[in-house]
Each structure stands twice: as structure tokens, then as C-alpha cells.
Amino acid sequence: MNWALVGPITGEETIATGGGIRELKRLRDRYGGRTWRKKKGFARVRFSPSGRIMEAELHWYEAQGVGKVELKLKSLL
């Protein structure tokens, strides 16, 4: 399923930090960074090729100097 963000992510919330992130070693090896956070938020997404737009819950990892990586669509609202 291909999708793209349409507009900003709202309601950002940190759901895990540091050692609470199971993928911490992999994230540091792949992207660098020191202070990782797993976050969630809500945004409108467009699906291709249909062009349908829906509200969705997203999860991602974020570190200072690295930014948002590995956005995952968790559920449609």
C-alpha cells in the first residue's frame, strides 16, 4: 500500500525513549544520533493509485540532528 502525507502531523506524543525503544541499537547503527524517541501522531494521508485521502495514526522514530525516520501507518481513523 503506497501512501503520502497530506499536510502536517498533529497531536505528536512521545511513546518511548532511550532504552524503552527495542530498535535502539539498529537505529544508532543505521542513522547515528544519540537521543532517540519513538513518537506517534495523526495526519491526513493520500493513497495511490486511488487518490483517496483519509485520517491516520502514524508512528515514527526521531532524534535530534537526524529528524523523523521510518514513518509507519498504524491505523486508519
Contacts in CASP RR format, 6 or more apart in sequence:
PFRMAT RR
TARGET T0000
AUTHOR 0000-0000-0000
METHOD contacts of the structure
MODEL  1
MNWALVGPITGEETIATGGGIRELKRLRDRYGGRTWRKKKGFARVRFSPS
GRIMEAELHWYEAQGVGKVELKLKSLL
1 47 0 8 1.000
1 73 0 8 1.000
2 47 0 8 1.000
2 48 0 8 1.000
2 49 0 8 1.000
3 45 0 8 1.000
3 46 0 8 1.000
3 47 0 8 1.000
3 48 0 8 1.000
3 56 0 8 1.000
3 73 0 8 1.000
4 45 0 8 1.000
4 46 0 8 1.000
4 48 0 8 1.000
5 43 0 8 1.000
5 44 0 8 1.000
5 45 0 8 1.000
5 46 0 8 1.000
5 71 0 8 1.000
6 43 0 8 1.000
6 44 0 8 1.000
6 45 0 8 1.000
6 46 0 8 1.000
6 53 0 8 1.000
7 43 0 8 1.000
7 44 0 8 1.000
8 43 0 8 1.000
9 41 0 8 1.000
9 42 0 8 1.000
9 43 0 8 1.000
9 58 0 8 1.000
10 41 0 8 1.000
10 42 0 8 1.000
10 43 0 8 1.000
11 41 0 8 1.000
11 42 0 8 1.000
12 39 0 8 1.000
12 40 0 8 1.000
12 41 0 8 1.000
13 39 0 8 1.000
13 40 0 8 1.000
13 41 0 8 1.000
14 37 0 8 1.000
14 38 0 8 1.000
14 39 0 8 1.000
15 38 0 8 1.000
15 39 0 8 1.000
15 40 0 8 1.000
15 59 0 8 1.000
16 37 0 8 1.000
16 38 0 8 1.000
17 35 0 8 1.000
17 36 0 8 1.000
17 37 0 8 1.000
17 38 0 8 1.000
18 24 0 8 1.000
18 35 0 8 1.000
18 36 0 8 1.000
18 37 0 8 1.000
20 38 0 8 1.000
21 27 0 8 1.000
21 36 0 8 1.000
21 37 0 8 1.000
21 38 0 8 1.000
21 61 0 8 1.000
23 61 0 8 1.000
24 36 0 8 1.000
27 33 0 8 1.000
27 36 0 8 1.000
27 61 0 8 1.000
27 63 0 8 1.000
27 69 0 8 1.000
28 34 0 8 1.000
28 36 0 8 1.000
31 63 0 8 1.000
31 66 0 8 1.000
31 69 0 8 1.000
32 63 0 8 1.000
32 66 0 8 1.000
33 63 0 8 1.000
33 64 0 8 1.000
33 65 0 8 1.000
33 66 0 8 1.000
34 63 0 8 1.000
34 64 0 8 1.000
35 63 0 8 1.000
35 64 0 8 1.000
36 61 0 8 1.000
36 62 0 8 1.000
36 63 0 8 1.000
37 61 0 8 1.000
37 62 0 8 1.000
37 63 0 8 1.000
38 59 0 8 1.000
38 60 0 8 1.000
38 61 0 8 1.000
39 59 0 8 1.000
39 60 0 8 1.000
39 61 0 8 1.000
39 62 0 8 1.000
40 57 0 8 1.000
40 58 0 8 1.000
40 59 0 8 1.000
40 60 0 8 1.000
40 74 0 8 1.000
41 57 0 8 1.000
41 58 0 8 1.000
41 59 0 8 1.000
42 55 0 8 1.000
42 56 0 8 1.000
42 57 0 8 1.000
42 58 0 8 1.000
42 77 0 8 1.000
43 55 0 8 1.000
43 56 0 8 1.000
43 58 0 8 1.000
44 53 0 8 1.000
44 54 0 8 1.000
44 55 0 8 1.000
44 56 0 8 1.000
45 53 0 8 1.000
45 54 0 8 1.000
45 55 0 8 1.000
45 56 0 8 1.000
45 58 0 8 1.000
45 73 0 8 1.000
46 52 0 8 1.000
46 53 0 8 1.000
47 53 0 8 1.000
47 54 0 8 1.000
54 76 0 8 1.000
54 77 0 8 1.000
55 76 0 8 1.000
55 77 0 8 1.000
56 73 0 8 1.000
56 74 0 8 1.000
56 75 0 8 1.000
56 76 0 8 1.000
56 77 0 8 1.000
57 73 0 8 1.000
57 74 0 8 1.000
57 75 0 8 1.000
57 77 0 8 1.000
58 71 0 8 1.000
58 72 0 8 1.000
58 73 0 8 1.000
58 74 0 8 1.000
59 71 0 8 1.000
59 72 0 8 1.000
59 74 0 8 1.000
60 68 0 8 1.000
60 69 0 8 1.000
60 70 0 8 1.000
60 71 0 8 1.000
60 72 0 8 1.000
61 68 0 8 1.000
61 69 0 8 1.000
61 70 0 8 1.000
62 68 0 8 1.000
62 69 0 8 1.000
END
